[in-house]
Amino acid sequence: MTNHLRTATLAFALSAVSALTFAAGSHGGGHDEVAIGQPGKTANVSRTINIDMTDNMRFSSADIAVKQGETIRFLVKNSGQIKHEMVLGTQKELKEHYAMMMKMPEMEHADANMVTVAPGKTGEVVWQFTKAGKVDFACLQPGHYDAGMKGLVTVAETAGATGAAPKAGAAAGHKH
Protein backbone atom coordinates (compact mmCIF):
# COMPACT_ATOMS: atom_id res chain seq x y z
CA MET A 1 0.00 0.00 0.00
CA THR A 2 2.89 2.37 0.73
CA ASN A 3 4.24 2.08 -2.84
CA HIS A 4 0.74 2.67 -4.23
CA LEU A 5 0.38 5.80 -2.10
CA ARG A 6 3.81 7.09 -3.21
CA THR A 7 2.96 6.43 -6.86
CA ALA A 8 -0.39 8.18 -6.51
CA THR A 9 1.24 11.16 -4.75
CA LEU A 10 3.95 11.40 -7.41
CA ALA A 11 1.37 11.17 -10.21
CA PHE A 12 -0.69 13.92 -8.58
CA ALA A 13 2.35 16.15 -8.07
CA LEU A 14 3.49 15.70 -11.67
CA SER A 15 0.03 16.39 -13.04
CA ALA A 16 -0.28 19.50 -10.88
CA VAL A 17 3.09 20.78 -12.06
CA SER A 18 2.16 20.00 -15.67
CA ALA A 19 -1.13 21.83 -15.33
CA LEU A 20 0.52 24.86 -13.74
CA THR A 21 3.29 24.86 -16.33
CA PHE A 22 0.82 24.57 -19.17
CA ALA A 23 -1.30 27.39 -17.72
CA ALA A 24 1.81 29.55 -17.36
CA GLY A 25 2.53 29.07 -21.05
CA SER A 26 6.09 27.89 -20.67
CA HIS A 27 5.81 24.27 -21.90
CA GLY A 28 3.85 22.07 -24.24
CA GLY A 29 4.14 24.44 -27.19
CA GLY A 30 3.52 27.44 -24.95
CA HIS A 31 7.00 28.89 -25.31
CA ASP A 32 7.14 32.48 -26.45
CA GLU A 33 7.60 31.47 -30.08
CA VAL A 34 6.92 35.04 -31.19
CA ALA A 35 10.15 36.05 -29.43
CA ILE A 36 12.35 33.05 -30.18
CA GLY A 37 10.99 31.56 -33.41
CA GLN A 38 9.39 28.21 -34.12
CA PRO A 39 10.29 24.56 -34.60
CA GLY A 40 12.02 24.19 -37.95
CA LYS A 41 11.46 21.65 -40.70
CA THR A 42 14.47 19.50 -41.57
CA ALA A 43 13.81 20.08 -45.29
CA ASN A 44 14.28 23.84 -44.75
CA VAL A 45 17.62 23.68 -42.87
CA SER A 46 19.97 26.25 -44.41
CA ARG A 47 23.00 25.25 -42.33
CA THR A 48 24.21 23.20 -39.40
CA ILE A 49 25.90 24.75 -36.38
CA ASN A 50 27.95 22.46 -34.14
CA ILE A 51 27.70 23.06 -30.40
CA ASP A 52 29.95 21.29 -27.90
CA MET A 53 28.93 21.02 -24.24
CA THR A 54 31.61 20.34 -21.64
CA ASP A 55 31.85 19.73 -17.91
CA ASN A 56 33.56 23.11 -17.46
CA MET A 57 29.97 24.41 -17.85
CA ARG A 58 30.46 26.09 -21.20
CA PHE A 59 29.06 25.86 -24.71
CA SER A 60 31.44 26.05 -27.62
CA SER A 61 30.13 28.11 -29.51
CA ALA A 62 28.27 30.33 -27.08
CA ASP A 63 27.88 33.34 -29.41
CA ILE A 64 26.04 32.49 -32.63
CA ALA A 65 24.90 34.71 -35.50
CA VAL A 66 22.00 33.77 -37.77
CA LYS A 67 19.68 35.59 -40.16
CA GLN A 68 16.00 36.18 -39.64
CA GLY A 69 13.98 33.47 -41.38
CA GLU A 70 16.90 31.03 -41.32
CA THR A 71 16.29 27.43 -40.21
CA ILE A 72 19.29 26.06 -38.31
CA ARG A 73 20.17 22.52 -37.30
CA PHE A 74 22.09 22.68 -34.03
CA LEU A 75 24.16 19.52 -33.77
CA VAL A 76 24.75 19.36 -30.01
CA LYS A 77 27.54 17.12 -28.67
CA ASN A 78 28.13 16.35 -25.01
CA SER A 79 31.90 15.94 -24.60
CA GLY A 80 31.55 15.76 -20.83
CA GLN A 81 30.99 13.00 -18.30
CA ILE A 82 27.63 14.31 -17.01
CA LYS A 83 24.27 15.06 -18.66
CA HIS A 84 23.90 18.46 -20.35
CA GLU A 85 21.22 20.15 -22.41
CA MET A 86 20.67 23.03 -24.77
CA VAL A 87 17.43 24.96 -24.30
CA LEU A 88 16.45 27.94 -26.51
CA GLY A 89 14.24 30.58 -24.90
CA THR A 90 13.85 34.06 -23.58
CA GLN A 91 15.99 34.89 -20.57
CA LYS A 92 12.81 35.00 -18.45
CA GLU A 93 11.69 31.53 -19.62
CA LEU A 94 15.12 30.05 -19.04
CA LYS A 95 15.30 31.41 -15.48
CA GLU A 96 11.79 30.13 -14.68
CA HIS A 97 12.54 26.70 -16.14
CA TYR A 98 15.86 26.56 -14.30
CA ALA A 99 14.10 27.24 -10.98
CA MET A 100 11.76 24.32 -11.75
CA MET A 101 14.72 22.07 -12.64
CA MET A 102 16.33 22.88 -9.29
CA LYS A 103 13.21 21.47 -7.58
CA MET A 104 12.80 18.49 -9.94
CA PRO A 105 16.27 17.62 -11.31
CA GLU A 106 15.13 14.41 -13.04
CA MET A 107 12.47 16.19 -15.13
CA GLU A 108 12.69 15.06 -18.76
CA HIS A 109 12.16 17.36 -21.73
CA ALA A 110 10.48 16.76 -25.05
CA ASP A 111 9.98 20.23 -26.54
CA ALA A 112 11.28 21.20 -29.99
CA ASN A 113 13.39 24.07 -28.58
CA MET A 114 15.57 21.82 -26.42
CA VAL A 115 17.68 18.69 -26.36
CA THR A 116 19.08 16.73 -23.43
CA VAL A 117 22.27 14.84 -24.26
CA ALA A 118 23.89 12.01 -22.30
CA PRO A 119 27.69 11.98 -21.87
CA GLY A 120 29.49 11.13 -25.12
CA LYS A 121 26.29 11.42 -27.18
CA THR A 122 24.99 13.90 -29.75
CA GLY A 123 21.50 15.36 -30.25
CA GLU A 124 19.95 18.06 -32.39
CA VAL A 125 17.54 20.97 -32.39
CA VAL A 126 16.10 22.24 -35.67
CA TRP A 127 14.84 25.79 -35.20
CA GLN A 128 13.60 28.61 -37.43
CA PHE A 129 14.43 32.11 -36.25
CA THR A 130 11.45 34.20 -37.37
CA LYS A 131 12.17 37.44 -35.53
CA ALA A 132 15.27 39.64 -35.45
CA GLY A 133 16.83 40.16 -32.04
CA LYS A 134 18.43 38.01 -29.37
CA VAL A 135 17.58 34.44 -28.40
CA ASP A 136 19.18 33.00 -25.29
CA PHE A 137 20.11 29.39 -24.71
CA ALA A 138 21.34 27.55 -21.65
CA CYS A 139 21.86 24.24 -19.91
CA LEU A 140 19.20 24.01 -17.22
CA GLN A 141 20.58 20.99 -15.40
CA PRO A 142 20.86 21.89 -11.69
CA GLY A 143 23.93 24.04 -11.07
CA HIS A 144 24.89 24.42 -14.73
CA TYR A 145 23.04 27.70 -15.47
CA ASP A 146 24.42 29.32 -12.31
CA ALA A 147 27.92 28.15 -13.32
CA GLY A 148 27.61 30.13 -16.56
CA MET A 149 26.49 27.50 -19.07
CA LYS A 150 24.70 30.03 -21.26
CA GLY A 151 24.84 31.33 -24.81
CA LEU A 152 23.27 33.80 -27.19
CA VAL A 153 21.96 33.65 -30.74
CA THR A 154 21.92 37.04 -32.46
CA VAL A 155 19.30 37.07 -35.21
CA ALA A 156 20.05 39.70 -37.88
CA GLU A 157 17.08 41.33 -39.55
CA THR A 158 16.62 40.34 -43.18
CA ALA A 159 14.15 42.09 -45.49
CA GLY A 160 11.66 39.60 -46.87
CA ALA A 161 12.49 36.89 -44.31
CA THR A 162 9.72 34.54 -43.21
CA GLY A 163 7.69 36.33 -40.59
CA ALA A 164 9.50 39.60 -41.29
CA ALA A 165 7.94 42.80 -42.46
CA PRO A 166 10.28 44.87 -44.64
CA LYS A 167 11.28 48.21 -43.19
CA ALA A 168 9.54 51.21 -44.68
CA GLY A 169 11.72 52.66 -47.42
CA ALA A 170 14.07 49.66 -47.47
CA ALA A 171 15.52 48.70 -50.82
CA ALA A 172 14.36 45.29 -52.08
CA GLY A 173 17.87 43.81 -52.16
CA HIS A 174 19.18 45.52 -49.02
CA LYS A 175 20.54 43.16 -46.35
CA HIS A 176 22.18 43.72 -42.99
Secondary structure in CASP SS format (residue, H / E / C, confidence):
PFRMAT SS
TARGET T0000
AUTHOR 0000-0000-0000
METHOD secondary structure of the structure
MODEL  1
M C 1.00
T H 1.00
N H 1.00
H H 1.00
L H 1.00
R H 1.00
T H 1.00
A H 1.00
T H 1.00
L H 1.00
A H 1.00
F H 1.00
A H 1.00
L H 1.00
S H 1.00
A H 1.00
V H 1.00
S H 1.00
A H 1.00
L H 1.00
T H 1.00
F H 1.00
A H 1.00
A H 1.00
G C 1.00
S C 1.00
H C 1.00
G C 1.00
G C 1.00
G C 1.00
H C 1.00
D C 1.00
E H 1.00
V H 1.00
A H 1.00
I H 1.00
G C 1.00
Q E 1.00
P E 1.00
G C 1.00
K C 1.00
T H 1.00
A H 1.00
N H 1.00
V C 1.00
S C 1.00
R E 1.00
T E 1.00
I E 1.00
N E 1.00
I E 1.00
D E 1.00
M E 1.00
T E 1.00
D C 1.00
N C 1.00
M C 1.00
R E 1.00
F E 1.00
S E 1.00
S C 1.00
A C 1.00
D E 1.00
I E 1.00
A E 1.00
V E 1.00
K E 1.00
Q C 1.00
G C 1.00
E C 1.00
T E 1.00
I E 1.00
R E 1.00
F E 1.00
L E 1.00
V E 1.00
K E 1.00
N E 1.00
S C 1.00
G C 1.00
Q C 1.00
I C 1.00
K C 1.00
H E 1.00
E E 1.00
M E 1.00
V E 1.00
L E 1.00
G E 1.00
T C 1.00
Q H 1.00
K H 1.00
E H 1.00
L H 1.00
K H 1.00
E H 1.00
H H 1.00
Y H 1.00
A H 1.00
M H 1.00
M H 1.00
M H 1.00
K H 1.00
M C 1.00
P C 1.00
E C 1.00
M C 1.00
E C 1.00
H C 1.00
A C 1.00
D C 1.00
A C 1.00
N C 1.00
M E 1.00
V E 1.00
T E 1.00
V E 1.00
A C 1.00
P C 1.00
G C 1.00
K C 1.00
T E 1.00
G E 1.00
E E 1.00
V E 1.00
V E 1.00
W E 1.00
Q E 1.00
F C 1.00
T C 1.00
K C 1.00
A C 1.00
G E 1.00
K E 1.00
V E 1.00
D E 1.00
F E 1.00
A E 1.00
C C 1.00
L C 1.00
Q C 1.00
P C 1.00
G C 1.00
H C 1.00
Y C 1.00
D C 1.00
A C 1.00
G C 1.00
M C 1.00
K E 1.00
G E 1.00
L E 1.00
V E 1.00
T E 1.00
V E 1.00
A E 1.00
E C 1.00
T E 1.00
A C 1.00
G C 1.00
A C 1.00
T C 1.00
G C 1.00
A C 1.00
A C 1.00
P C 1.00
K C 1.00
A C 1.00
G C 1.00
A C 1.00
A C 1.00
A C 1.00
G C 1.00
H C 1.00
K E 1.00
H C 1.00
END
